Amino acid sequence: MPSSTEEPTPPEGLPDRLAAELGEASPEELRTAIVHARELLRFQEERELPIEPEPGEDVVRVIEHEGYTEVVKRHRCEEGCEECPHGPYLYHVTEEPQPDGEPKVHWSFIGEVNADGD
């Protein structure tokens, strides 16, 4: 492991001009560059999240936000439920990276919402 006085060696494949610019950047500029690089990666790899209703579900609305997708849906039970449909319920849907590098869609239940969308 390099000592703290040795300048890190840029990884193979990093263009010389970019390595030189990063080498001259302040710690704050480097942190900002990391944030921007992550955003660029997400943008370039962005895929449609699978927001398709499961059997017995009705998607009421889908709204894209920065960092998550807002999904409101109703659920229907099997036959015999007099209170159906249930909801509407609000979920925040995100893509979360897994240790193997593949993203996984994660649904976070937020709670019941007003039928008018409030």
Backbone atoms as SQL, in Angstrom:
CREATE TABLE atoms (id INTEGER PRIMARY KEY, chain TEXT, resi INTEGER, resn TEXT, atom TEXT, x REAL, y REAL, z REAL);
INSERT INTO atoms VALUES
  (1, 'A', 1, 'MET', 'N', 0.853, -1.173, 0.000),
  (2, 'A', 1, 'MET', 'CA', 0.000, 0.000, 0.000),
  (3, 'A', 1, 'MET', 'C', 0.899, 1.236, 0.000),
  (4, 'A', 2, 'PRO', 'N', 0.614, 2.223, -0.862),
  (5, 'A', 2, 'PRO', 'CA', 1.464, 3.412, -0.922),
  (6, 'A', 2, 'PRO', 'C', 1.375, 4.209, 0.371),
  (7, 'A', 3, 'SER', 'N', 2.490, 4.850, 0.714),
  (8, 'A', 3, 'SER', 'CA', 2.474, 5.706, 1.896),
  (9, 'A', 3, 'SER', 'C', 1.718, 6.982, 1.558),
  (10, 'A', 4, 'SER', 'N', 1.399, 7.768, 2.591),
  (11, 'A', 4, 'SER', 'CA', 0.609, 8.975, 2.379),
  (12, 'A', 4, 'SER', 'C', 1.371, 10.050, 1.609),
  (13, 'A', 5, 'THR', 'N', 2.704, 9.892, 1.459),
  (14, 'A', 5, 'THR', 'CA', 3.479, 10.888, 0.716),
  (15, 'A', 5, 'THR', 'C', 3.584, 10.535, -0.761),
  (16, 'A', 6, 'GLU', 'N', 3.207, 9.311, -1.117),
  (17, 'A', 6, 'GLU', 'CA', 3.261, 8.901, -2.527),
  (18, 'A', 6, 'GLU', 'C', 1.947, 9.256, -3.215),
  (19, 'A', 7, 'GLU', 'N', 2.053, 9.883, -4.387),
  (20, 'A', 7, 'GLU', 'CA', 0.846, 10.219, -5.145),
  (21, 'A', 7, 'GLU', 'C', 0.293, 8.937, -5.764),
  (22, 'A', 8, 'PRO', 'N', -1.018, 8.717, -5.665),
  (23, 'A', 8, 'PRO', 'CA', -1.605, 7.499, -6.228),
  (24, 'A', 8, 'PRO', 'C', -1.402, 7.421, -7.741),
  (25, 'A', 9, 'THR', 'N', -1.251, 6.208, -8.229),
  (26, 'A', 9, 'THR', 'CA', -1.119, 5.952, -9.656),
  (27, 'A', 9, 'THR', 'C', -2.516, 5.857, -10.264),
  (28, 'A', 10, 'PRO', 'N', -2.784, 6.602, -11.329),
  (29, 'A', 10, 'PRO', 'CA', -4.111, 6.529, -11.952),
  (30, 'A', 10, 'PRO', 'C', -4.385, 5.116, -12.473),
  (31, 'A', 11, 'PRO', 'N', -5.627, 4.688, -12.422),
  (32, 'A', 11, 'PRO', 'CA', -5.961, 3.352, -12.917),
  (33, 'A', 11, 'PRO', 'C', -5.778, 3.257, -14.427),
  (34, 'A', 12, 'GLU', 'N', -5.493, 2.048, -14.875),
  (35, 'A', 12, 'GLU', 'CA', -5.336, 1.804, -16.308),
  (36, 'A', 12, 'GLU', 'C', -6.635, 2.177, -17.019),
  (37, 'A', 13, 'GLY', 'N', -6.516, 2.852, -18.126),
  (38, 'A', 13, 'GLY', 'CA', -7.680, 3.241, -18.906),
  (39, 'A', 13, 'GLY', 'C', -8.163, 4.661, -18.642),
  (40, 'A', 14, 'LEU', 'N', -7.677, 5.305, -17.577),
  (41, 'A', 14, 'LEU', 'CA', -8.066, 6.685, -17.305),
  (42, 'A', 14, 'LEU', 'C', -7.248, 7.598, -18.221),
  (43, 'A', 15, 'PRO', 'N', -7.892, 8.415, -19.045),
  (44, 'A', 15, 'PRO', 'CA', -7.153, 9.293, -19.944),
  (45, 'A', 15, 'PRO', 'C', -6.178, 10.196, -19.185),
  (46, 'A', 16, 'ASP', 'N', -4.999, 10.411, -19.757),
  (47, 'A', 16, 'ASP', 'CA', -3.957, 11.222, -19.113),
  (48, 'A', 16, 'ASP', 'C', -4.462, 12.615, -18.746),
  (49, 'A', 17, 'ARG', 'N', -5.233, 13.240, -19.644),
  (50, 'A', 17, 'ARG', 'CA', -5.715, 14.599, -19.377),
  (51, 'A', 17, 'ARG', 'C', -6.626, 14.617, -18.157),
  (52, 'A', 18, 'LEU', 'N', -7.453, 13.587, -18.006),
  (53, 'A', 18, 'LEU', 'CA', -8.354, 13.515, -16.860),
  (54, 'A', 18, 'LEU', 'C', -7.567, 13.224, -15.577),
  (55, 'A', 19, 'ALA', 'N', -6.590, 12.338, -15.652),
  (56, 'A', 19, 'ALA', 'CA', -5.740, 12.039, -14.492),
  (57, 'A', 19, 'ALA', 'C', -4.993, 13.294, -14.044),
  (58, 'A', 20, 'ALA', 'N', -4.500, 14.077, -14.995),
  (59, 'A', 20, 'ALA', 'CA', -3.775, 15.305, -14.657),
  (60, 'A', 20, 'ALA', 'C', -4.709, 16.308, -13.986),
  (61, 'A', 21, 'GLU', 'N', -5.918, 16.489, -14.510),
  (62, 'A', 21, 'GLU', 'CA', -6.880, 17.430, -13.917),
  (63, 'A', 21, 'GLU', 'C', -7.246, 16.996, -12.501),
  (64, 'A', 22, 'LEU', 'N', -7.508, 15.697, -12.317),
  (65, 'A', 22, 'LEU', 'CA', -7.860, 15.207, -10.987),
  (66, 'A', 22, 'LEU', 'C', -6.695, 15.354, -10.014),
  (67, 'A', 23, 'GLY', 'N', -5.481, 15.166, -10.500),
  (68, 'A', 23, 'GLY', 'CA', -4.295, 15.302, -9.659),
  (69, 'A', 23, 'GLY', 'C', -4.108, 16.713, -9.126),
  (70, 'A', 24, 'GLU', 'N', -4.638, 17.693, -9.824),
  (71, 'A', 24, 'GLU', 'CA', -4.508, 19.086, -9.409),
  (72, 'A', 24, 'GLU', 'C', -5.723, 19.592, -8.628),
  (73, 'A', 25, 'ALA', 'N', -6.744, 18.755, -8.483),
  (74, 'A', 25, 'ALA', 'CA', -7.985, 19.172, -7.838),
  (75, 'A', 25, 'ALA', 'C', -7.844, 19.182, -6.316),
  (76, 'A', 26, 'SER', 'N', -8.596, 20.071, -5.682),
  (77, 'A', 26, 'SER', 'CA', -8.649, 20.137, -4.216),
  (78, 'A', 26, 'SER', 'C', -9.506, 18.977, -3.705),
  (79, 'A', 27, 'PRO', 'N', -9.413, 18.682, -2.411),
  (80, 'A', 27, 'PRO', 'CA', -10.276, 17.626, -1.863),
  (81, 'A', 27, 'PRO', 'C', -11.768, 17.893, -2.121),
  (82, 'A', 28, 'GLU', 'N', -12.204, 19.131, -1.976),
  (83, 'A', 28, 'GLU', 'CA', -13.610, 19.450, -2.231),
  (84, 'A', 28, 'GLU', 'C', -13.970, 19.229, -3.703),
  (85, 'A', 29, 'GLU', 'N', -13.085, 19.624, -4.609),
  (86, 'A', 29, 'GLU', 'CA', -13.341, 19.406, -6.042),
  (87, 'A', 29, 'GLU', 'C', -13.383, 17.918, -6.358),
  (88, 'A', 30, 'LEU', 'N', -12.537, 17.126, -5.707),
  (89, 'A', 30, 'LEU', 'CA', -12.552, 15.674, -5.919),
  (90, 'A', 30, 'LEU', 'C', -13.865, 15.063, -5.436),
  (91, 'A', 31, 'ARG', 'N', -14.340, 15.490, -4.265),
  (92, 'A', 31, 'ARG', 'CA', -15.623, 14.984, -3.756),
  (93, 'A', 31, 'ARG', 'C', -16.755, 15.333, -4.721),
  (94, 'A', 32, 'THR', 'N', -16.745, 16.550, -5.213),
  (95, 'A', 32, 'THR', 'CA', -17.769, 16.980, -6.163),
  (96, 'A', 32, 'THR', 'C', -17.676, 16.180, -7.454),
  (97, 'A', 33, 'ALA', 'N', -16.456, 15.898, -7.904),
  (98, 'A', 33, 'ALA', 'CA', -16.254, 15.100, -9.117),
  (99, 'A', 33, 'ALA', 'C', -16.793, 13.683, -8.929),
  (100, 'A', 34, 'ILE', 'N', -16.611, 13.119, -7.739),
  (101, 'A', 34, 'ILE', 'CA', -17.133, 11.779, -7.460),
  (102, 'A', 34, 'ILE', 'C', -18.653, 11.767, -7.559),
  (103, 'A', 35, 'VAL', 'N', -19.293, 12.768, -6.950),
  (104, 'A', 35, 'VAL', 'CA', -20.752, 12.864, -7.000),
  (105, 'A', 35, 'VAL', 'C', -21.212, 12.972, -8.453),
  (106, 'A', 36, 'HIS', 'N', -20.554, 13.831, -9.221),
  (107, 'A', 36, 'HIS', 'CA', -20.947, 14.016, -10.616),
  (108, 'A', 36, 'HIS', 'C', -20.699, 12.742, -11.430),
  (109, 'A', 37, 'ALA', 'N', -19.592, 12.068, -11.189),
  (110, 'A', 37, 'ALA', 'CA', -19.286, 10.829, -11.911),
  (111, 'A', 37, 'ALA', 'C', -20.353, 9.771, -11.625),
  (112, 'A', 38, 'ARG', 'N', -20.795, 9.667, -10.380),
  (113, 'A', 38, 'ARG', 'CA', -21.856, 8.710, -10.045),
  (114, 'A', 38, 'ARG', 'C', -23.159, 9.058, -10.769),
  (115, 'A', 39, 'GLU', 'N', -23.483, 10.365, -10.804),
  (116, 'A', 39, 'GLU', 'CA', -24.691, 10.797, -11.514),
  (117, 'A', 39, 'GLU', 'C', -24.603, 10.466, -12.993),
  (118, 'A', 40, 'LEU', 'N', -23.433, 10.692, -13.587),
  (119, 'A', 40, 'LEU', 'CA', -23.245, 10.379, -15.003),
  (120, 'A', 40, 'LEU', 'C', -23.393, 8.887, -15.261),
  (121, 'A', 41, 'LEU', 'N', -22.852, 8.068, -14.380),
  (122, 'A', 41, 'LEU', 'CA', -22.994, 6.620, -14.536),
  (123, 'A', 41, 'LEU', 'C', -24.453, 6.210, -14.484),
  (124, 'A', 42, 'ARG', 'N', -25.188, 6.731, -13.497),
  (125, 'A', 42, 'ARG', 'CA', -26.617, 6.406, -13.412),
  (126, 'A', 42, 'ARG', 'C', -27.346, 6.869, -14.659),
  (127, 'A', 43, 'PHE', 'N', -27.016, 8.062, -15.155),
  (128, 'A', 43, 'PHE', 'CA', -27.673, 8.589, -16.346),
  (129, 'A', 43, 'PHE', 'C', -27.392, 7.712, -17.553),
  (130, 'A', 44, 'GLN', 'N', -26.126, 7.321, -17.731),
  (131, 'A', 44, 'GLN', 'CA', -25.753, 6.526, -18.896),
  (132, 'A', 44, 'GLN', 'C', -26.271, 5.097, -18.819),
  (133, 'A', 45, 'GLU', 'N', -26.480, 4.595, -17.599),
  (134, 'A', 45, 'GLU', 'CA', -26.950, 3.227, -17.430),
  (135, 'A', 45, 'GLU', 'C', -28.426, 3.167, -17.086),
  (136, 'A', 46, 'GLU', 'N', -29.095, 4.329, -17.127),
  (137, 'A', 46, 'GLU', 'CA', -30.488, 4.394, -16.691),
  (138, 'A', 46, 'GLU', 'C', -31.354, 3.452, -17.518),
  (139, 'A', 47, 'ARG', 'N', -32.195, 2.725, -16.793),
  (140, 'A', 47, 'ARG', 'CA', -33.132, 1.810, -17.417),
  (141, 'A', 47, 'ARG', 'C', -34.510, 2.110, -16.851),
  (142, 'A', 48, 'GLU', 'N', -35.493, 1.706, -17.575),
  (143, 'A', 48, 'GLU', 'CA', -36.856, 1.832, -17.069),
  (144, 'A', 48, 'GLU', 'C', -37.018, 0.874, -15.905),
  (145, 'A', 49, 'LEU', 'N', -37.564, 1.364, -14.796),
  (146, 'A', 49, 'LEU', 'CA', -37.863, 0.479, -13.689),
  (147, 'A', 49, 'LEU', 'C', -39.115, -0.329, -14.047),
  (148, 'A', 50, 'PRO', 'N', -39.140, -1.578, -13.664),
  (149, 'A', 50, 'PRO', 'CA', -40.327, -2.379, -13.991),
  (150, 'A', 50, 'PRO', 'C', -41.498, -2.026, -13.081),
  (151, 'A', 51, 'ILE', 'N', -42.285, -1.063, -13.516),
  (152, 'A', 51, 'ILE', 'CA', -43.442, -0.610, -12.752),
  (153, 'A', 51, 'ILE', 'C', -44.685, -1.166, -13.430),
  (154, 'A', 52, 'GLU', 'N', -44.796, -2.449, -13.432),
  (155, 'A', 52, 'GLU', 'CA', -45.950, -3.117, -14.020),
  (156, 'A', 52, 'GLU', 'C', -46.786, -3.684, -12.882),
  (157, 'A', 53, 'PRO', 'N', -48.103, -3.570, -12.964),
  (158, 'A', 53, 'PRO', 'CA', -48.922, -4.115, -11.892),
  (159, 'A', 53, 'PRO', 'C', -48.827, -5.640, -11.833),
  (160, 'A', 54, 'GLU', 'N', -48.769, -6.149, -10.621),
  (161, 'A', 54, 'GLU', 'CA', -48.823, -7.591, -10.396),
  (162, 'A', 54, 'GLU', 'C', -50.285, -8.004, -10.521),
  (163, 'A', 55, 'PRO', 'N', -50.570, -9.292, -10.649),
  (164, 'A', 55, 'PRO', 'CA', -51.974, -9.718, -10.666),
  (165, 'A', 55, 'PRO', 'C', -52.685, -9.239, -9.400),
  (166, 'A', 56, 'GLY', 'N', -53.855, -8.643, -9.559),
  (167, 'A', 56, 'GLY', 'CA', -54.615, -8.132, -8.423),
  (168, 'A', 56, 'GLY', 'C', -54.245, -6.722, -8.006),
  (169, 'A', 57, 'GLU', 'N', -53.395, -6.050, -8.771),
  (170, 'A', 57, 'GLU', 'CA', -52.997, -4.676, -8.455),
  (171, 'A', 57, 'GLU', 'C', -53.424, -3.742, -9.570),
  (172, 'A', 58, 'ASP', 'N', -53.734, -2.517, -9.179),
  (173, 'A', 58, 'ASP', 'CA', -54.026, -1.465, -10.140),
  (174, 'A', 58, 'ASP', 'C', -53.087, -0.307, -9.840),
  (175, 'A', 59, 'VAL', 'N', -52.267, 0.085, -10.810),
  (176, 'A', 59, 'VAL', 'CA', -51.381, 1.228, -10.629),
  (177, 'A', 59, 'VAL', 'C', -52.205, 2.482, -10.876),
  (178, 'A', 60, 'VAL', 'N', -52.262, 3.352, -9.861),
  (179, 'A', 60, 'VAL', 'CA', -53.041, 4.584, -9.935),
  (180, 'A', 60, 'VAL', 'C', -52.223, 5.682, -10.597),
  (181, 'A', 61, 'ARG', 'N', -50.942, 5.812, -10.186),
  (182, 'A', 61, 'ARG', 'CA', -50.076, 6.817, -10.811),
  (183, 'A', 61, 'ARG', 'C', -48.615, 6.461, -10.580),
  (184, 'A', 62, 'VAL', 'N', -47.779, 6.996, -11.486),
  (185, 'A', 62, 'VAL', 'CA', -46.323, 6.828, -11.410),
  (186, 'A', 62, 'VAL', 'C', -45.716, 8.200, -11.676),
  (187, 'A', 63, 'ILE', 'N', -44.891, 8.686, -10.741),
  (188, 'A', 63, 'ILE', 'CA', -44.244, 9.993, -10.894),
  (189, 'A', 63, 'ILE', 'C', -42.756, 9.822, -10.654),
  (190, 'A', 64, 'GLU', 'N', -41.952, 10.239, -11.606),
  (191, 'A', 64, 'GLU', 'CA', -40.502, 10.168, -11.481),
  (192, 'A', 64, 'GLU', 'C', -39.999, 11.331, -10.635),
  (193, 'A', 65, 'HIS', 'N', -39.117, 11.029, -9.693),
  (194, 'A', 65, 'HIS', 'CA', -38.440, 12.032, -8.870),
  (195, 'A', 65, 'HIS', 'C', -36.947, 11.764, -8.974),
  (196, 'A', 66, 'GLU', 'N', -36.144, 12.723, -8.559),
  (197, 'A', 66, 'GLU', 'CA', -34.705, 12.500, -8.561),
  (198, 'A', 66, 'GLU', 'C', -34.375, 11.461, -7.487),
  (199, 'A', 67, 'GLY', 'N', -33.861, 10.325, -7.901),
  (200, 'A', 67, 'GLY', 'CA', -33.445, 9.283, -6.971),
  (201, 'A', 67, 'GLY', 'C', -34.469, 8.198, -6.692),
  (202, 'A', 68, 'TYR', 'N', -35.723, 8.406, -7.065),
  (203, 'A', 68, 'TYR', 'CA', -36.734, 7.366, -6.838),
  (204, 'A', 68, 'TYR', 'C', -37.936, 7.609, -7.738),
  (205, 'A', 69, 'THR', 'N', -38.771, 6.591, -7.847),
  (206, 'A', 69, 'THR', 'CA', -40.025, 6.690, -8.578),
  (207, 'A', 69, 'THR', 'C', -41.158, 6.515, -7.575),
  (208, 'A', 70, 'GLU', 'N', -42.098, 7.439, -7.585),
  (209, 'A', 70, 'GLU', 'CA', -43.268, 7.365, -6.713),
  (210, 'A', 70, 'GLU', 'C', -44.338, 6.553, -7.420),
  (211, 'A', 71, 'VAL', 'N', -44.822, 5.516, -6.743),
  (212, 'A', 71, 'VAL', 'CA', -45.862, 4.664, -7.317),
  (213, 'A', 71, 'VAL', 'C', -47.002, 4.558, -6.318),
  (214, 'A', 72, 'VAL', 'N', -48.217, 4.803, -6.793),
  (215, 'A', 72, 'VAL', 'CA', -49.419, 4.626, -5.981),
  (216, 'A', 72, 'VAL', 'C', -50.226, 3.513, -6.635),
  (217, 'A', 73, 'LYS', 'N', -50.602, 2.521, -5.821),
  (218, 'A', 73, 'LYS', 'CA', -51.377, 1.417, -6.383),
  (219, 'A', 73, 'LYS', 'C', -52.385, 0.895, -5.368),
  (220, 'A', 74, 'ARG', 'N', -53.399, 0.230, -5.896),
  (221, 'A', 74, 'ARG', 'CA', -54.435, -0.426, -5.097),
  (222, 'A', 74, 'ARG', 'C', -54.227, -1.940, -5.229),
  (223, 'A', 75, 'HIS', 'N', -54.649, -2.668, -4.185),
  (224, 'A', 75, 'HIS', 'CA', -54.534, -4.127, -4.182),
  (225, 'A', 75, 'HIS', 'C', -55.918, -4.744, -4.090),
  (226, 'A', 76, 'ARG', 'N', -56.102, -5.815, -4.821),
  (227, 'A', 76, 'ARG', 'CA', -57.360, -6.559, -4.764),
  (228, 'A', 76, 'ARG', 'C', -57.072, -7.945, -4.191),
  (229, 'A', 77, 'CYS', 'N', -57.931, -8.355, -3.267),
  (230, 'A', 77, 'CYS', 'CA', -57.809, -9.687, -2.682),
  (231, 'A', 77, 'CYS', 'C', -58.413, -10.704, -3.639),
  (232, 'A', 78, 'GLU', 'N', -58.296, -11.950, -3.252),
  (233, 'A', 78, 'GLU', 'CA', -58.999, -12.971, -4.013),
  (234, 'A', 78, 'GLU', 'C', -60.484, -12.807, -3.715),
  (235, 'A', 79, 'GLU', 'N', -61.277, -13.578, -4.329),
  (236, 'A', 79, 'GLU', 'CA', -62.737, -13.449, -4.201),
  (237, 'A', 79, 'GLU', 'C', -63.192, -13.439, -2.743),
  (238, 'A', 80, 'GLY', 'N', -64.297, -12.721, -2.501),
  (239, 'A', 80, 'GLY', 'CA', -64.929, -12.748, -1.196),
  (240, 'A', 80, 'GLY', 'C', -64.599, -11.594, -0.276),
  (241, 'A', 81, 'CYS', 'N', -63.755, -10.652, -0.662),
  (242, 'A', 81, 'CYS', 'CA', -63.414, -9.517, 0.204),
  (243, 'A', 81, 'CYS', 'C', -64.332, -8.353, -0.138),
  (244, 'A', 82, 'GLU', 'N', -65.151, -7.957, 0.844),
  (245, 'A', 82, 'GLU', 'CA', -66.097, -6.871, 0.609),
  (246, 'A', 82, 'GLU', 'C', -65.437, -5.496, 0.650),
  (247, 'A', 83, 'GLU', 'N', -64.194, -5.401, 1.147),
  (248, 'A', 83, 'GLU', 'CA', -63.520, -4.111, 1.281),
  (249, 'A', 83, 'GLU', 'C', -62.591, -3.802, 0.101),
  (250, 'A', 84, 'CYS', 'N', -62.565, -4.655, -0.889),
  (251, 'A', 84, 'CYS', 'CA', -61.672, -4.439, -2.040),
  (252, 'A', 84, 'CYS', 'C', -62.180, -3.292, -2.896),
  (253, 'A', 85, 'PRO', 'N', -61.292, -2.586, -3.577),
  (254, 'A', 85, 'PRO', 'CA', -59.840, -2.715, -3.496),
  (255, 'A', 85, 'PRO', 'C', -59.293, -2.014, -2.249),
  (256, 'A', 86, 'HIS', 'N', -58.111, -2.418, -1.826),
  (257, 'A', 86, 'HIS', 'CA', -57.440, -1.830, -0.663),
  (258, 'A', 86, 'HIS', 'C', -56.472, -0.764, -1.135),
  (259, 'A', 87, 'GLY', 'N', -56.313, 0.270, -0.320),
  (260, 'A', 87, 'GLY', 'CA', -55.404, 1.351, -0.680),
  (261, 'A', 87, 'GLY', 'C', -56.189, 2.589, -1.046),
  (262, 'A', 88, 'PRO', 'N', -55.605, 3.465, -1.792),
  (263, 'A', 88, 'PRO', 'CA', -54.316, 3.324, -2.485),
  (264, 'A', 88, 'PRO', 'C', -53.131, 3.457, -1.523),
  (265, 'A', 89, 'TYR', 'N', -52.027, 2.791, -1.879),
  (266, 'A', 89, 'TYR', 'CA', -50.808, 2.794, -1.092),
  (267, 'A', 89, 'TYR', 'C', -49.682, 3.433, -1.883),
  (268, 'A', 90, 'LEU', 'N', -48.845, 4.171, -1.161),
  (269, 'A', 90, 'LEU', 'CA', -47.705, 4.856, -1.773),
  (270, 'A', 90, 'LEU', 'C', -46.436, 4.030, -1.558),
  (271, 'A', 91, 'TYR', 'N', -45.652, 3.898, -2.631),
  (272, 'A', 91, 'TYR', 'CA', -44.353, 3.225, -2.590),
  (273, 'A', 91, 'TYR', 'C', -43.307, 4.134, -3.217),
  (274, 'A', 92, 'HIS', 'N', -42.088, 4.057, -2.720),
  (275, 'A', 92, 'HIS', 'CA', -40.944, 4.669, -3.387),
  (276, 'A', 92, 'HIS', 'C', -40.130, 3.518, -3.955),
  (277, 'A', 93, 'VAL', 'N', -39.882, 3.573, -5.262),
  (278, 'A', 93, 'VAL', 'CA', -39.183, 2.496, -5.952),
  (279, 'A', 93, 'VAL', 'C', -37.812, 3.006, -6.370),
  (280, 'A', 94, 'THR', 'N', -36.777, 2.261, -6.002),
  (281, 'A', 94, 'THR', 'CA', -35.406, 2.624, -6.350),
  (282, 'A', 94, 'THR', 'C', -34.688, 1.414, -6.916),
  (283, 'A', 95, 'GLU', 'N', -33.579, 1.687, -7.573),
  (284, 'A', 95, 'GLU', 'CA', -32.677, 0.630, -8.005),
  (285, 'A', 95, 'GLU', 'C', -31.500, 0.648, -7.062),
  (286, 'A', 96, 'GLU', 'N', -31.196, -0.494, -6.465),
  (287, 'A', 96, 'GLU', 'CA', -30.107, -0.585, -5.507),
  (288, 'A', 96, 'GLU', 'C', -29.048, -1.533, -6.036),
  (289, 'A', 97, 'PRO', 'N', -27.777, -1.082, -6.055),
  (290, 'A', 97, 'PRO', 'CA', -26.713, -1.958, -6.529),
  (291, 'A', 97, 'PRO', 'C', -26.497, -3.114, -5.552),
  (292, 'A', 98, 'GLN', 'N', -26.244, -4.274, -6.082),
  (293, 'A', 98, 'GLN', 'CA', -25.981, -5.469, -5.288),
  (294, 'A', 98, 'GLN', 'C', -24.488, -5.783, -5.322),
  (295, 'A', 99, 'PRO', 'N', -24.001, -6.622, -4.402),
  (296, 'A', 99, 'PRO', 'CA', -22.572, -6.950, -4.385),
  (297, 'A', 99, 'PRO', 'C', -22.050, -7.516, -5.708),
  (298, 'A', 100, 'ASP', 'N', -22.918, -8.193, -6.460),
  (299, 'A', 100, 'ASP', 'CA', -22.480, -8.748, -7.739),
  (300, 'A', 100, 'ASP', 'C', -22.481, -7.717, -8.863),
  (301, 'A', 101, 'GLY', 'N', -22.854, -6.464, -8.535),
  (302, 'A', 101, 'GLY', 'CA', -22.847, -5.393, -9.530),
  (303, 'A', 101, 'GLY', 'C', -24.162, -5.205, -10.255),
  (304, 'A', 102, 'GLU', 'N', -25.055, -6.164, -10.129),
  (305, 'A', 102, 'GLU', 'CA', -26.352, -6.060, -10.793),
  (306, 'A', 102, 'GLU', 'C', -27.310, -5.251, -9.923),
  (307, 'A', 103, 'PRO', 'N', -28.092, -4.356, -10.527),
  (308, 'A', 103, 'PRO', 'CA', -29.054, -3.590, -9.727),
  (309, 'A', 103, 'PRO', 'C', -30.284, -4.434, -9.401),
  (310, 'A', 104, 'LYS', 'N', -30.909, -4.118, -8.278),
  (311, 'A', 104, 'LYS', 'CA', -32.140, -4.784, -7.864),
  (312, 'A', 104, 'LYS', 'C', -33.174, -3.700, -7.614),
  (313, 'A', 105, 'VAL', 'N', -34.390, -3.907, -8.097),
  (314, 'A', 105, 'VAL', 'CA', -35.470, -2.954, -7.867),
  (315, 'A', 105, 'VAL', 'C', -35.988, -3.169, -6.457),
  (316, 'A', 106, 'HIS', 'N', -36.071, -2.076, -5.686),
  (317, 'A', 106, 'HIS', 'CA', -36.515, -2.140, -4.293),
  (318, 'A', 106, 'HIS', 'C', -37.750, -1.277, -4.117),
  (319, 'A', 107, 'TRP', 'N', -38.819, -1.879, -3.598),
  (320, 'A', 107, 'TRP', 'CA', -40.065, -1.179, -3.322),
  (321, 'A', 107, 'TRP', 'C', -40.127, -0.877, -1.833),
  (322, 'A', 108, 'SER', 'N', -40.185, 0.401, -1.466),
  (323, 'A', 108, 'SER', 'CA', -40.329, 0.809, -0.067),
  (324, 'A', 108, 'SER', 'C', -41.769, 1.250, 0.161),
  (325, 'A', 109, 'PHE', 'N', -42.453, 0.560, 1.053),
  (326, 'A', 109, 'PHE', 'CA', -43.826, 0.907, 1.390),
  (327, 'A', 109, 'PHE', 'C', -43.808, 2.166, 2.248),
  (328, 'A', 110, 'ILE', 'N', -44.531, 3.201, 1.833),
  (329, 'A', 110, 'ILE', 'CA', -44.579, 4.455, 2.593),
  (330, 'A', 110, 'ILE', 'C', -45.861, 4.494, 3.420),
  (331, 'A', 111, 'GLY', 'N', -46.988, 4.140, 2.831),
  (332, 'A', 111, 'GLY', 'CA', -48.233, 4.113, 3.594),
  (333, 'A', 111, 'GLY', 'C', -49.436, 4.378, 2.703),
  (334, 'A', 112, 'GLU', 'N', -50.586, 4.395, 3.348),
  (335, 'A', 112, 'GLU', 'CA', -51.834, 4.651, 2.630),
  (336, 'A', 112, 'GLU', 'C', -51.919, 6.137, 2.306),
  (337, 'A', 113, 'VAL', 'N', -52.454, 6.454, 1.149),
  (338, 'A', 113, 'VAL', 'CA', -52.612, 7.853, 0.734),
  (339, 'A', 113, 'VAL', 'C', -54.071, 8.121, 0.393),
  (340, 'A', 114, 'ASN', 'N', -54.405, 9.394, 0.341),
  (341, 'A', 114, 'ASN', 'CA', -55.739, 9.842, -0.031),
  (342, 'A', 114, 'ASN', 'C', -56.013, 9.430, -1.471),
  (343, 'A', 115, 'ALA', 'N', -57.221, 9.001, -1.731),
  (344, 'A', 115, 'ALA', 'CA', -57.591, 8.584, -3.085),
  (345, 'A', 115, 'ALA', 'C', -57.454, 9.701, -4.104),
  (346, 'A', 116, 'ASP', 'N', -57.492, 10.979, -3.633),
  (347, 'A', 116, 'ASP', 'CA', -57.341, 12.110, -4.537),
  (348, 'A', 116, 'ASP', 'C', -55.876, 12.407, -4.850),
  (349, 'A', 117, 'GLY', 'N', -54.951, 11.669, -4.235),
  (350, 'A', 117, 'GLY', 'CA', -53.537, 11.881, -4.502),
  (351, 'A', 117, 'GLY', 'C', -52.834, 12.772, -3.517),
  (352, 'A', 118, 'ASP', 'N', -53.517, 13.199, -2.447),
  (353, 'A', 118, 'ASP', 'CA', -52.887, 14.068, -1.444),
  (354, 'A', 118, 'ASP', 'C', -52.144, 13.257, -0.398);
